[in-house]
Structures are given as C-alpha cells and as structure tokens.
Amino acid sequence: MYHGTKVPGFPGHPHRGFETITVVNEGLVDHADSLSAAGRYGGGDTQWMTAGKGVQHSEMFPLVNTDSPNPLELFQIWLNLPAVNKMSSPDFKMLWREEIPVVNVSDGNKTSTIKIIAGEFEGHKPPSPPANSWAAVSSNEVAVWQIKIPQGGSITIPAASKGLNRVLYLFEGQSVNIDKQALSLNYGAKLHSDHAVTITADEEPAQLLMLQGRPINEPIVRYGPFVMNSEAEIHQAFEDFRQTQFGGWPWDSIEPTHEHAKGRFAKYIDGRLVEKEL
C-alpha cells in the first residue's frame, strides 16, 4: 500500500513510543524527518529508528532508474519501547550492508546463510542498536535474522532462553519443514525459544525472517502511529502532535526525495554525514 503523488512511498507522518527497523533487501528508501535528518539507503541496508517521544518522518522510494523498473523489497519491523524509554529523545542509526554479518552454515552438503541484523549467532554480532532500544540490553535476547536456505538444504536454529517470543516467517519459496512440520509461503510459526529447530527447504530455495525477543510485559495501547501504555498517553500523544508537530517539517515537500544521482548516505540529527556508494 503506497502513498505519494509523485513517487511511491510514505509521506511525512508521526510516530511515538516504539522503534521502526526497516530492512531493505532490494531498492532504495529516501528518509527525511522533522529533526532535519535525512538519508538514502537500500540494497541490504537497515535503518533503525527510535521514535521515542515523537518524530515525523517520510519514507519515499526514489525512481532512480528512468529506463527500467525500480523493484523494492523491504520489511519494516515495529519494536516496542519499555515505558522508561517511551519518551526518550528520537534517534536513528544506519546499519550499512557492509557492516552486517552474513554467516555461512553448512549441513554437510549445502550451505545456508544467516544475515544478523540484531542478536548474535556463533559469536557474530551486527552493529549495536540505538542506546534506548529494548534490543540494547543483551539479556532481552532480541534477534532479527534473515535466513536463506538452498533447495534441499537445511539449517538448525540453536536454542535460546526459555520464555522469549520467537517467530519464523516464510517469505520466499514454496514451503519448508520445521522439525518435519510443514510451513507454507506467507505463513509464520511460533517456536519454543528454548528448543533448537531444524529448517529444511523443499523443492525451491527458501528465505525466512526470524524475530525474537523477551516480552516487555507492560500494557500496550496503540492507535495508528503511536504505541503507548495507556489510553491517556495516546490522547496526550495526539495533543502533543497538534501542538508541536514533533518539531515541525523543515522540508519543501511532505514527500521529499534526494538528488537523483546521490549515493547512499545518512545525515544524522547531530549533523554528522556518512556517505556510501550505491
């Protein structure tokens, strides 16, 4: 579901009380926000944004290829913040594809891969998440893994602590078997986090997303772009947005895109600029 009048994407909109983890497998995303931060990322990059007490941002999908299609594949994962951090200062961090570990795992015959966006696998760790994230505390065992299995291959996901939320989603391929139980395309499976499981691809290569984390165990009240702990906090979020616009909107358009020829980059809230080649 895209919005935007000139290019596809999501024009400026507010968030409060949680984080967005935007994992872009293919294509590009142009970021702009109410704190004058900006960026272009994609092709394996991840943006981790802590909305905290409130920020507006836009996510537009620039049509950089003028004579060919502009395919896009991404996941946006919403990760809740505990009450103590819901009103923290907004922040975002880029996890560039060059920095995200991809681990080869052999079953003795074929090799699968695990891309580690959050968490740890066999001693491999990605860049740390923003400081106020639930994932910043290692005992919360937050993991975001993208798993690729070749046709007929298998991979074993090791056990973690008991009582975590652990879910697998199959987003590419016909089906897989999880300890001999079939999982079809576009379906998910809830796992016991303290049990190791073996995933086997059937007649086609498979890609899965694994999400894991310790439950925060606090009340959740959500409405549209806000995730808080009570209805009163939701009402306050709307009132604060009406009053402050979470910093306003410093861009000429509600759906800004960056220079056509520009590579990947991040301009952070503090003014730092990081540039990468496409």
N, C-alpha and C positions, 0 to 999 in steps of 0.2 A: 504494500500500500504506500504509494509515493505521493508526495505533495510537491508544490513548487510550480511556478508559472513558466519558467524559462528552462530549467534543468530539473531532473528528478532529485528528490531528497526531502529533507525535513526542515523547513524554515524555522526561524527563531522561536523557541518555546522554553518554558521554565522547568526546573527540577529542584526538589529539596528532599533531604533525608535519606538518600541512598547513593549508590555508585552505578555508573554505566561502564561496562567493559566491552569495547567494540572491537571485535576480532575480524579483520578484513582479509579474506583469502585471495580475492581477486578484485581488481578495480581500485578506484581511488575515492576517498572521502575528503571534502574540504570542511574544516572546522572553523567556526568563529564564535565568540561568546561575548557576554555582557561586560567582561573584565578586560576586553581588548586583546585577549589571547587568540591565537589563530594557528592553523596547521593544515597540512595536506599529508595524508598517509594512506597506505594500502599495499596490496601485493604481498601480504604476510605480516604487516604491522598490526599492533594492537594499541588502542588508546584507552587508558584507564582514567576515568574522570570521577572525582569525588564532588558531588553536588553540594553536600554539606548544608549550610544554612540558606543557600539559594544561588542559582546561576541560570541565566538564559544561554542557550547555545543553539547553533544551527549545524546540520549535517547534510551537506549537499554533495551530489555525485557528479563531478565535472565531466563534461563530454569532451575529453581531450583528444579522442580520435575522431577526426572530422570526415574520414573516408572509409570507416569501418565501424563495427559495433563497439559499444563500451560495456562489456559484461561486468557484473558486480555480484560478488558473493560475500556476505558478512553475517556474523552473529552479533547481536547486542544482548549482553547478559546483565541483568539488574541484580546487584548485590546489596542487600540491606546494610544499613549502618546501625550499630547499637545506640541506645538513647544518649549515652555520654558523648557520642561523636556526631549526632544528627545536626547539630548547629555549629560544626567546625567550619573553618574557612574553606571556600571552594578551591579545588586544586585539580590539575590533571598531569599525567605522566605518560610519555611515549615509551612503549616497548617496541623498539625497532626490530625488524625481522633479522637483522644481522646479530642481534643480541639474544634472541630467544632460542634456547637449546632445542635441537631435534635429535632424539636418541634412537639409534638403530637397535632393534631387538630381534634376534634370530630364534626361530623354533627348531633349528637344526636343519631346516630345508629351505624356508623362505624367510625374508626379512621384512618386518613391520617397522613403523616409526611412531614415536610419540613426541608431539610438539608440546613443550611445557610452558604454558602461558602463566600459570600460577601453581604453586606447590613444588614438590620435589619428587624426582624419580631416579633411583640408583645414584644418588649424590649429585645429580644435575639440577640446578636451580636457575630460574629466569631472573631478570632484574626485579628488585623489590617493588611492591605496590606502594601507592601513596601512604603517608605515615598514619593517617587516621582510619585506614581501611580495616575491616574485620580480618582481612587476609594478612595484615601486617603482623599479627600475633601468631607465631608458628604453631602454638598449641591448638589453634582453631582448625588447622589442617585443611585450609581452603585449597582446592585444586581445580584448575581448568586445563584439561588435556585434550588435544586433538589427535586422534588415533587413526592411522592408515594401515590397512591390512591387505596384502595382495590376495588374489584369487587362490583359495585353498590354504591360505596361511592362517596362523593362529598366534595369539599373544595372551599372556597371563598378566592380569592386573593384580598387584600384591594387596594383601590385607592392610587396612589402616586401623585406627582405633574404633572401638565399638561406639555406636550411637551417633555417628555422623550421617548427614544427608548425603547420599551418593547415587547419582543417576547417570545412565548412559542413554544417548540419543543416536539413532542411526540416521544419517542424513544423505548418505550416498551408498549405492549398492542395492542388491535385491533383498538380501537377508543375511543375518549372521546367527550363529548358535552361541548362546551364553551358557556354558556348562550344560550343553545339549538341549537347552530350551530355545526355541526359535524366536527371533526378534525381526520384524519386517521393517522395510523402509518407512521413514517418517514416524516411527514409534519409539517410545522410550521404555526403559526398565529401571525400576528402583532396586538397588542392591543392598545387601547386608554389608556394611562398611568394614566389618572385621573378618570377612571371608575373602580369600583370593578367588578370582574367577578367570576362566579361560574363554576367550572370544575367538571363534573360528569363522572365517569368511566362506561363503558357499560358492556359487557359480560366478560371482563377479567380485572384483575388488570392493572393499568397504571403507567408509570413513565414519567415525563416530566422534561425538563430543562427550567428554566425561566432566561432570560438575560435582564437586564435593565440598562439604564444609560442616563445621559444628553448628548446630542450631543456636541462634542468639537467645531464644526462649523469652522474648518480650512480646507484648501485644503489638499487632500490626493493624494500622488503619491506613488505607490507601485511597486516593481519589485522583484519577488522571495522572498528572506528572509528579505528585507528591506522595511520599511514603513516610508516615509518622507513627506515633504510639497511641494517639488518642484523637477523637473527633475534634476536640478543642484545638489541638495542634494543627489539624488540617484547615480548620477555619482561620487560624492565625496565619498559616502559610498563604492562603488566598488574600487575606487582608494586607500582609506584608508585601506581596507581589503588586497589589494595586497601588500601594503607597510608594514603593521604591523601584519597582520593575527589576529588582535584584541587580541594580547597578545601571539600568538603562540599556540602550542599544547603540553602540558607537559606530555602527556600520551604515553605509549609504542605503543598503537594501536589507530586507528581512531574510533574504535568501542569497547571501553573498558567495561568490566563488572567487578563487585566486587567479593570478596571472596564468594564461593558457600554457605558457612554456615553463612554468615553475616546476621544480622537482619536489620531492618530499621535504617537508620542513615542520618545525614546531617553534612558534613564538610563545613563550610562556608568560604567565601573569607577571612575573618579575622583570620581564623584558629580555630574558635570555633567548637567543636564537640558535637553533640547531638545524643544519641543512644536510640532506641526503640526496644522492642521485636517485632518479626513478628506477 
